[in-house]
Amino acid sequence: MKKLKRKPPFTLLLIGVFLLLVLNSCDESLPRDLTPTAGSAGNPAGLSDWFTVYFTDPKNPTAESYRGGPDAELAAAIEEARVSVDAAIYDLNLWSLRDAMIKAYRRGVAVRLVIESDNLDEPEIQDLKAAGIPILGDRREGLMHNKFVIIDRSQVWTGSMNFTTSEGYLNDNNLIQVKSPRLAENYTTEFNEMFQDDLFGPEIRATTPYPELKIEGVPIEMYFSPDDGVDEHLIDLIQAAEQSIYFMAFSFTSDSLAEAILERAQHGVIVAGVMEESQVESNIGSDYDRFSQAGLDIRLDGNPRNMHHKVIIFDEKIVVTGSYNFTNSAENVNDENVLVFHDLQIADQFMTEFERVFADGHR
């Protein structure tokens, strides 16, 4: 891998207690009170106020306390909810989120959940059900693999992080909060297709109101799988890359994406990545060997647990993140969501995380 032409990465302050302001659901540029991932000297100057990015911190000595991680910020936001909390989540055993949802429900907030049926028996989910919160399982072979929460139809929390202790504290993950009524409308439309219409997987219709939008001038694309053809959109981004493609992939078995990346590498685009070691070892279809044999600087992750990101960074200015692994199942079978941010500030934070994970990796 060629040396990245970047300033030395800042050390991220990932644990803290932050206060939430009441949201104005009519404004696309809502004020933010959650501090962003920050440098050691404080918050980066001039950071936009419509998003906040969090990364888990598995190396933190306090990680196994299961306290103070990204879930604490999401729980605080749920506790400030005034009207509604809709959550489509693969799994949940974080008591912080369980307690926040129950408290919100008991004070009159409309709380609704869609869950992967394989995980309905989790005690924390049963606690939510016992409290009276309506919960719908997908009841199908494919996975309801989303991890998103919509609060007051004005903000969305999503990323790679399942809402479990291992995912929030021991595995490498990202969670991003975006304040935008239009983005929330997109996610609410998808949620209602599952919760109200009982449609999952290939049954869901491509009806996203604003598949492309801007927040404070920042272009954002969003796609749901399998109805939006995520693979084609990612290939378009790969083919448009001019300088670099960096990725962190829990699972990478998509031949079409691999071929597009290899083609760009042949045209001089720098490609480097980190893949979850257990998936490479257990998955016959992994593209790790294919990338390595082509001379790309691809590493196995160094986390003794899981490197669970599903991230691609293009030219250090465009970020893809969400629940979507780079696999055939994510493309054609599972319920997934993907966000594409064309923003230098977000890209810089994800590049810092990439550099950390990459430095910990090995061949």
Phi and psi in degrees as a GROMACS rama.xvg file:
@    title "Ramachandran Plot"
@    xaxis  label "Phi"
@    yaxis  label "Psi"
@TYPE xy
-67.4374  147.951  LYS-2
-64.0471  132.104  LYS-3
-69.3168  133.423  LEU-4
-87.1465  73.663  LYS-5
-137.074  158.983  ARG-6
-68.3382  154.1  LYS-7
-54.0231  135.471  PRO-8
-63.5762  142.15  PRO-9
-72.131  152.202  PHE-10
-78.8689  124.229  THR-11
-84.0596  135.805  LEU-12
-92.5777  108.42  LEU-13
-104.435  -11.1174  LEU-14
-121.519  131.182  ILE-15
-178.524  171.43  GLY-16
-114.66  124.926  VAL-17
-124.182  149.778  PHE-18
-98.7389  145.038  LEU-19
-103.35  136.754  LEU-20
-88.4522  154.455  LEU-21
-65.4804  133.924  VAL-22
-84.3241  140.971  LEU-23
-95.8939  103.074  ASN-24
-72.0474  -5.71803  SER-25
-97.116  -7.77173  CYS-26
-105.992  128.571  ASP-27
-73.4193  -16.8726  GLU-28
-119.96  73.9983  SER-29
-79.0278  148.282  LEU-30
-66.0586  144.501  PRO-31
-116.741  138.413  ARG-32
-113.752  -11.7464  ASP-33
-78.0015  125.539  LEU-34
-72.7821  146.577  THR-35
-76.2112  172.668  PRO-36
-58.018  134.278  THR-37
-124.413  156.398  ALA-38
-75.8237  170.303  GLY-39
-65.1618  -22.7962  SER-40
-93.3053  0.805955  ALA-41
131.302  -170.6  GLY-42
-71.8468  142.807  ASN-43
-59.556  136.727  PRO-44
-68.0804  139.827  ALA-45
75.4672  15.6087  GLY-46
-68.4388  135.823  LEU-47
-59.5352  153.85  SER-48
-106.946  11.6052  ASP-49
-99.2907  -4.40637  TRP-50
-138.255  156.554  PHE-51
-140.782  130.243  THR-52
-108.144  133.633  VAL-53
-123.212  143.816  TYR-54
-124.553  143.76  PHE-55
-68.9061  163.744  THR-56
-133.565  70.5215  ASP-57
-59.7308  -24.7426  PRO-58
-83.1793  -8.26535  LYS-59
-65.4185  131.464  ASN-60
-58.1392  -22.3637  PRO-61
-94.7588  5.63827  THR-62
-57.1262  -40.0697  ALA-63
-75.5061  1.07346  GLU-64
-78.6582  -17.0104  SER-65
57.2643  38.939  TYR-66
-133.301  144.56  ARG-67
80.7618  9.76808  GLY-68
-85.8734  -166.894  GLY-69
-56.1707  -29.5068  PRO-70
-62.7079  -30.204  ASP-71
-63.1924  -37.3677  ALA-72
-69.9021  -41.2801  GLU-73
-65.3513  -41.494  LEU-74
-60.3949  -40.9809  ALA-75
-62.9617  -38.5749  ALA-76
-66.7519  -40.3426  ALA-77
-63.551  -38.1335  ILE-78
-67.1681  -20.466  GLU-79
-92.6611  -3.50064  GLU-80
-59.3637  139.403  ALA-81
-108.548  -28.6703  ARG-82
-123.065  -51.2575  VAL-83
-151.964  149.973  SER-84
-136.559  114.257  VAL-85
-114.269  129.463  ASP-86
-133.069  127.139  ALA-87
-113.139  105.5  ALA-88
-134.31  139.066  ILE-89
-67.3123  -41.8814  TYR-90
-156.148  156.765  ASP-91
-154.306  123.367  LEU-92
-141.899  12.3037  ASN-93
-79.8743  115.338  LEU-94
-66.2408  -24.2138  TRP-95
-60.5775  -42.8081  SER-96
-76.4195  -38.385  LEU-97
-56.9066  -50.8302  ARG-98
-64.0014  -40.4101  ASP-99
-64.9022  -39.7543  ALA-100
-67.9235  -41.1124  MET-101
-64.6453  -43.1617  ILE-102
-61.5925  -43.1105  LYS-103
-62.2668  -43.7762  ALA-104
-62.5067  -41.0137  TYR-105
-71.4969  -21.7961  ARG-106
-95.2392  11.4289  ARG-107
101.997  2.48192  GLY-108
-74.5532  137.09  VAL-109
-75.6192  113.118  ALA-110
-115.464  127.241  VAL-111
-134.862  143.749  ARG-112
-131.755  141.794  LEU-113
-116.03  130.386  VAL-114
-130.505  146.753  ILE-115
-62.4404  124.25  GLU-116
-58.9072  -29.9524  SER-117
-61.4251  -19.7137  ASP-118
-111.233  11.7473  ASN-119
-63.2073  -24.5461  LEU-120
-82.465  -1.28694  ASP-121
-55.8056  134.105  GLU-122
-54.1753  -39.7757  PRO-123
-66.273  -36.0764  GLU-124
-69.2758  -38.7649  ILE-125
-64.9411  -32.2372  GLN-126
-63.8767  -40.7766  ASP-127
-63.2875  -43.8045  LEU-128
-62.7574  -43.3432  LYS-129
-63.9962  -28.3884  ALA-130
-75.2967  -9.75155  ALA-131
103.532  0.97953  GLY-132
-72.0616  126.707  ILE-133
-69.9483  129.918  PRO-134
-131.631  131.839  ILE-135
-119.522  125.143  LEU-136
-87.5605  156.365  GLY-137
-76.1578  -28.658  ASP-138
55.6218  48.5783  ARG-139
-152.022  166.035  ARG-140
-67.3464  -41.0015  GLU-141
-66.8082  165.828  GLY-142
-94.6033  138.31  LEU-143
-87.229  90.4684  MET-144
-99.8044  5.04405  HIS-145
-61.5748  158.526  ASN-146
-143.189  75.472  LYS-147
-139.028  150.951  PHE-148
-131.268  132.76  VAL-149
-111.861  125.466  ILE-150
-116.565  123.892  ILE-151
53.2452  25.7222  ASP-152
51.0708  31.4104  ARG-153
-136.32  -10.3854  SER-154
-146.685  149.196  GLN-155
-126.784  135.83  VAL-156
-114.886  127.734  TRP-157
-157.662  179.478  THR-158
148.318  -153.37  GLY-159
-93.0941  -11.1017  SER-160
-82.867  115.497  MET-161
-69.4946  157.301  ASN-162
-92.0484  61.4726  PHE-163
-129.589  163.34  THR-164
-61.9864  -43.6664  THR-165
-66.9765  -38.9912  SER-166
-72.1884  -36.1983  GLU-167
-82.3874  -13.6645  GLY-168
-135.564  -33.4341  TYR-169
-104.809  -25.0541  LEU-170
-99.1982  157.635  ASN-171
-81.486  121.351  ASP-172
-149.466  165.981  ASN-173
-128.062  150.774  ASN-174
-140.339  129.666  LEU-175
-127.305  135.763  ILE-176
-103.752  129.04  GLN-177
-126.156  124.565  VAL-178
-96.5293  107.207  LYS-179
-167.627  114.697  SER-180
-58.9843  -36.6675  PRO-181
-68.4111  -42.7493  ARG-182
-62.384  -41.8099  LEU-183
-61.5441  -35.7709  ALA-184
-64.2154  -39.6423  GLU-185
-57.8155  -49.0514  ASN-186
-69.076  -35.5496  TYR-187
-65.5001  -38.6305  THR-188
-59.919  -44.8025  THR-189
-65.072  -42.7449  GLU-190
-60.9212  -44.7246  PHE-191
-66.2462  -31.516  ASN-192
-62.2755  -34.1375  GLU-193
-80.9457  -53.4171  MET-194
-72.8032  -43.6719  PHE-195
-89.7446  -43.0592  GLN-196
-93.308  -7.67508  ASP-197
57.4194  41.7309  ASP-198
-111.179  130.774  LEU-199
-136.241  160.672  PHE-200
55.9131  -136.854  GLY-201
-62.8604  -13.7689  PRO-202
-73.9317  -24.6019  GLU-203
-69.1951  142.818  ILE-204
-91.4452  151.73  ARG-205
-82.8716  87.731  ALA-206
-128.387  25.8141  THR-207
-62.2912  121.754  THR-208
-60.636  -42.1004  PRO-209
-130.438  74.7219  TYR-210
-62.6438  -22.8874  PRO-211
-131.371  132.317  GLU-212
-150.368  173.212  LEU-213
-128.795  141.225  LYS-214
-124.046  118.228  ILE-215
50.346  40.5453  GLU-216
83.6792  -4.08119  GLY-217
-88.5208  118.934  VAL-218
-70.9007  135.261  PRO-219
-131.953  129.907  ILE-220
-106.611  146.875  GLU-221
-142.845  140.195  MET-222
-138.819  145.611  TYR-223
-114.286  142.733  PHE-224
-111.307  145.24  SER-225
-93.5649  6.0436  PRO-226
-78.8639  -20.3815  ASP-227
-101.504  4.67476  ASP-228
59.4292  56.1514  GLY-229
-57.6411  -40.158  VAL-230
-53.2981  -46.2508  ASP-231
-63.7323  -39.8162  GLU-232
-66.4733  -39.4032  HIS-233
-66.8318  -38.0999  LEU-234
-62.5985  -40.2527  ILE-235
-58.856  -42.4974  ASP-236
-66.1691  -41.3238  LEU-237
-61.1554  -46.8569  ILE-238
-66.8082  -23.7447  GLN-239
-86.8902  -9.57387  ALA-240
-62.5174  133.771  ALA-241
-108.803  -29.8242  GLU-242
-122.54  -44.8249  GLN-243
-153.532  151.208  SER-244
-134.829  115.663  ILE-245
-118.14  138.117  TYR-246
-141.447  152.46  PHE-247
-124.96  118.992  MET-248
-133.905  118.474  ALA-249
-61.3917  -45.3625  PHE-250
-140.283  130.39  SER-251
-135.255  101.883  PHE-252
-130.39  6.6044  THR-253
-79.7906  109.033  SER-254
-64.9604  -35.7835  ASP-255
-65.6998  -41.294  SER-256
-68.5309  -40.7337  LEU-257
-60.9337  -44.3218  ALA-258
-62.9976  -39.9586  GLU-259
-65.2001  -40.4447  ALA-260
-65.3344  -44.3226  ILE-261
-61.8518  -37.539  LEU-262
-63.8076  -41.9706  GLU-263
-68.1037  -35.4989  ARG-264
-62.3789  -38.1823  ALA-265
-65.0438  -20.7112  GLN-266
-98.9439  16.9432  HIS-267
93.5175  2.54776  GLY-268
-75.0793  130.95  VAL-269
-69.3111  129.931  ILE-270
-127.351  129.118  VAL-271
-147.022  149.218  ALA-272
-159.01  167.043  GLY-273
-129.012  133.343  VAL-274
-124.763  145.602  MET-275
-64.1297  121.981  GLU-276
-61.4555  -41.5167  GLU-277
-64.2054  -32.5563  SER-278
-72.9427  -36.768  GLN-279
-64.3546  -41.0695  VAL-280
-72.773  -31.9688  GLU-281
-99.4997  -15.6201  SER-282
-104.923  114.292  ASN-283
-62.588  -29.9686  ILE-284
-87.7617  7.63571  GLY-285
-60.5334  140.254  SER-286
-90.8052  10.7259  ASP-287
-59.0231  -51.3104  TYR-288
-62.5635  -39.2174  ASP-289
-61.5385  -44.1455  ARG-290
-65.6117  -45.7801  PHE-291
-64.2747  -42.4754  SER-292
-65.3074  -23.2613  GLN-293
-83.9361  0.0427924  ALA-294
87.2259  11.6356  GLY-295
-79.5701  149.96  LEU-296
-85.8653  82.2812  ASP-297
-111.582  130.406  ILE-298
-119.095  154.444  ARG-299
-85.244  144.785  LEU-300
-70.6752  158.915  ASP-301
-103.459  4.67852  GLY-302
-79.4605  123.786  ASN-303
-63.8719  -17.2201  PRO-304
-95.0662  -118.541  ARG-305
-125.189  139.866  ASN-306
-94.9195  104.576  MET-307
-105.93  6.04773  HIS-308
-60.5057  153.245  HIS-309
-132.405  76.3489  LYS-310
-130.335  138.119  VAL-311
-129.94  135.584  ILE-312
-119.01  122.52  ILE-313
-106.901  125.242  PHE-314
53.4117  25.8094  ASP-315
56.2009  26.7279  GLU-316
-142.164  -9.34781  LYS-317
-127.567  132.129  ILE-318
-123.221  131.941  VAL-319
-107.664  128.249  VAL-320
-150.412  167.025  THR-321
147.628  -153.604  GLY-322
-94.9577  -6.11705  SER-323
-80.9902  106.071  TYR-324
-71.8899  157.006  ASN-325
-88.7225  70.1364  PHE-326
-138.327  164.084  THR-327
-65.3328  -36.9654  ASN-328
-63.5686  -41.9786  SER-329
-64.6715  -36.5816  ALA-330
-74.3526  -38.8337  GLU-331
-117.329  -15.1959  ASN-332
-124.123  -50.1481  VAL-333
-80.0895  158.704  ASN-334
-85.7128  120.276  ASP-335
-139.548  163.672  GLU-336
-137.124  147.294  ASN-337
-136.856  135.949  VAL-338
-118.832  140.833  LEU-339
-122.585  115.688  VAL-340
-105.316  122.57  PHE-341
-96.8679  76.1455  HIS-342
-150.657  127.195  ASP-343
-66.6526  -36.8126  LEU-344
-65.5005  -45.8722  GLN-345
-66.0051  -42.6808  ILE-346
-60.7302  -37.9718  ALA-347
-62.9297  -40.3794  ASP-348
-67.6001  -40.6126  GLN-349
-71.07  -30.7231  PHE-350
-65.3297  -39.5229  MET-351
-61.2197  -42.723  THR-352
-65.3747  -41.134  GLU-353
-59.5416  -45.8572  PHE-354
-60.6729  -39.0346  GLU-355
-64.5214  -50.6872  ARG-356
-65.3913  -39.7665  VAL-357
-64.4234  -41.8665  PHE-358
-63.4366  -30.3191  ALA-359
-81.2264  -11.3716  ASP-360
-80.6788  174.973  GLY-361
-149.578  163.922  HIS-362
